[in-house]
Amino acid sequence: MFPKAKPTIEARKPIPKRNTQNHNPLPAKSVKARRAANYYMNLYVDINSAIARLVPMGYLVSFTDEILV
């Protein structure tokens, strides 16, 4: 008697089995490599800035001079 009401939002269709090999939910290796490089670069900067805050620069220079001599 009454027409069926359509849902307002359609559900996503599942990926067909034949196309699953082309669909990878994980990021590409290049993305992983870039993230790792950024992480270690930021870590290096953080460590250097922490050392610079903790150790006065004059002391660090005189200490390295004693080692080199």
C-alpha positions as CSV (number, residue, x, y, z in Angstrom):
1,M,0.0,0.0,0.0
2,F,2.6,2.5,1.1
3,P,6.1,2.6,-0.7
4,K,9.0,1.5,1.4
5,A,11.0,4.3,2.9
6,K,14.6,4.4,1.8
7,P,17.3,4.7,4.4
8,T,18.7,8.2,4.7
9,I,22.4,7.0,4.7
10,E,23.4,4.0,2.6
11,A,25.8,1.5,4.1
12,R,29.2,1.2,2.5
13,K,29.4,-1.7,0.2
14,P,32.0,-4.3,1.1
15,I,35.1,-4.5,-1.1
16,P,34.7,-7.3,-3.6
17,K,37.1,-10.2,-3.0
18,R,38.8,-9.8,-6.4
19,N,39.9,-6.2,-5.5
20,T,41.1,-6.8,-2.0
21,Q,44.7,-7.4,-3.1
22,N,44.8,-3.8,-4.5
23,H,43.4,-2.3,-1.3
24,N,45.8,-2.0,1.7
25,P,44.6,-0.2,4.8
26,L,48.1,0.3,6.0
27,P,50.3,3.2,4.9
28,A,52.9,2.7,2.2
29,K,56.5,2.0,3.1
30,S,57.6,5.5,2.0
31,V,55.1,7.0,4.4
32,K,56.4,4.8,7.2
33,A,60.0,5.8,6.4
34,R,59.2,9.5,6.3
35,R,57.4,9.2,9.7
36,A,60.3,7.4,11.2
37,A,62.8,9.9,9.8
38,N,60.8,12.8,11.2
39,Y,60.5,11.0,14.6
40,Y,64.2,10.5,15.0
41,M,65.1,14.0,13.7
42,N,62.7,15.5,16.3
43,L,64.2,13.2,19.0
44,Y,67.7,14.4,18.1
45,V,66.6,18.0,18.3
46,D,64.9,17.4,21.6
47,I,67.9,15.8,23.1
48,N,70.3,18.5,21.9
49,S,68.0,21.3,23.3
50,A,67.7,19.5,26.6
51,I,71.5,19.1,26.9
52,A,71.9,22.8,25.9
53,R,69.6,23.8,28.7
54,L,71.2,21.6,31.3
55,V,74.9,22.1,30.5
56,P,76.4,25.6,30.2
57,M,78.1,26.1,26.9
58,G,81.4,27.2,28.3
59,Y,81.7,24.1,30.4
60,L,80.9,21.9,27.5
61,V,83.6,23.5,25.3
62,S,86.3,23.3,28.0
63,F,85.4,19.7,28.6
64,T,85.7,18.7,25.0
65,D,89.0,20.7,24.8
66,E,90.4,18.6,27.6
67,I,89.4,15.4,25.9
68,L,91.0,16.4,22.6
69,V,94.3,17.5,24.1
